[in-house]
C-alpha cells in the first residue's frame, strides 16, 4: 500500500493533533513536539559522528524515548482516553542520571565554563543540549496551560545535563582540549 507524503491539509496554517483536533501550526503543543523532533534529529547527527558503540546505543535509546515523548505531546488532550498513547518509561530519568554519573567519574572536576567547540561531535552534543533546554522551556510553558506528567519535564531537564556531560566526555574520548570561557 502506498500513500502520498503530502496531504495539503496544512496549506492554510492548521494541523491535526493525534486524535483529530485541528490547531494552528504555531500552537504551543505543536511547538513542543516539533522541538522534540528537532532534538531527535540532532541526536541522530551526533550518533552518526561517533564510533563509540556504547554511547551510540544510549543515544539510540534516548531517540526512542523522545519519540514516545513526542507522541504524548502530539496527543489531543481532549481525546487522550480514546487513543493509544505510549506510556513514558518510568526508569529513564534514573537511567540518565546513572549515565551522567558514570561519565562524570571519568572526567576532571569542572572548574571553568566550557564553550562549545574543539571537535564537531563536541559541538553537536552542545547543540543537543541547547535544543533540549528549549524543548524543556516549551514543555514547561505547555504544562502551565495543560498539566502534563512531571516526569516528562524532569526527563528533559536531566537529558540536557546528560548532553553537557557527554560533550565533556567526547572531548576526553577524542583527546580534544575543552574550550574554556575566559572573561575579558
URURJO-V119831 format. One record per helix or strand of 3 or more residues. SS is the DSSP state (H for helix, E for strand). FROM is the first residue (numbers start at 0). TO is the last residue. If there is no record, write none. Layout:
ss=SS from=FROM to=TO
ss=SS from=FROM to=TO
This chain:
ss=E from=13 to=15
ss=E from=21 to=23
ss=H from=27 to=48
ss=H from=52 to=73
ss=H from=76 to=78
ss=H from=91 to=103
ss=H from=119 to=144
ss=H from=149 to=172
